[in-house]
Amino acid sequence: MDRLSAMHVFVRVAELSSFSAVAQQMGVARSVITRQVAALEQHLGVKLMARSTRRLTLTSAGAAYLEKCRVILNLVESAETGIAEQRLAARGHVRISLPLSFGLKRMLPILLDFARQYPEVSLDMDYTDRRVNLIEEGVDLAIRITGQPGPTEVARRMGSIPMYTLASPDYLARFGTPLHPAELAQHECLAYNNPGAASGWMYRVDGQWKSFTVPSRISAGNGEALTEAAASGFGITVQPDFVAEPYLASGRVTKLLEDYALPELGLYAILPGNRQVPHRVRVLIDFMAMQLPKVGAHAVS
């Protein structure tokens, strides 16, 4: 039995609490995973996991062994990374999660360019506005647009995203143009319904940030959908520049409340906090940071 491979499998099973999930990620039968863990337990002479029909939990010996395995695997990864850096060649597999609209419009050209320049790196790109769990889903890197990353997340700020308040000329002709954020309460507003989305819209008024509650009859988890609804006359929305720009260029929407600044969102590279960052992932992050200004993203000042 390859001891390091067995340790890696054990760590993944412990993190996901599922033999089946690990088997699916690794593309093997569930029986292969259960046999590896069972062989590891037999070698050690202790039970690492307590299994039931509903859940899988670590024994006290398993919890202690898990921490030691993580240390060992991180050291191995670090050693291999050092060798790879000496060869100045990035190679291996990177699974990356990207927000749907921004990922397709701004990130895809960069990632394709990276793939051309680093032919020994394979990219598995997942485009979704869902907030993925990097550890549970085996993701190496996530690109997120957010006001602030979570307190436990390992994040590198890559840039900033300006935000605009938008509505169609038709909507404004029918319902009037709000001149102050407080007037949004008398309008139809189109807001995000993603988990964790702010309940109000924040504007800078008289030098201070203030939150304004907005009514929202139509909501969605995607900016393209909300902007299309705004362009069709259904209300007012707040959107990032990369979503708004084509609609502004065509005249289907116009900017509102330009005297009241909206907080810019940060563009972050999020990393799983439970393992050493592979050389190939660091090379990709550096490549993206260098290329983002060339595709219209605002670099970190």
Secondary structure, DSSP 4 states (H G I P E B T S, - for coil): --HHHHHHHHHHHHHHT-HHHHHHHHTS-HHHHHHHHHHHHHHHTS--EEE-SS-EEE-HHHHHHHHHHHHHHHHHHHHHHHHHHHHT---EEEEEEE-HHHIIIIIHHHHHHHHHH-TTEEEEEEE-SS---HHHHT-SEEEEEESS--TT-EEEEEEEE-EEEEE-HHHHHHH---SSGGGGGGS-EEEE-STT--SEEEEEETTEEEEEE---SEEES-HHHHHHHHHTTS-EEEEEHHHHHHHHHHTSSEEE-TTSPPPPEEEEEEE-TTSPPPHHHHHHHHHHHHHGGGGTPEEP-
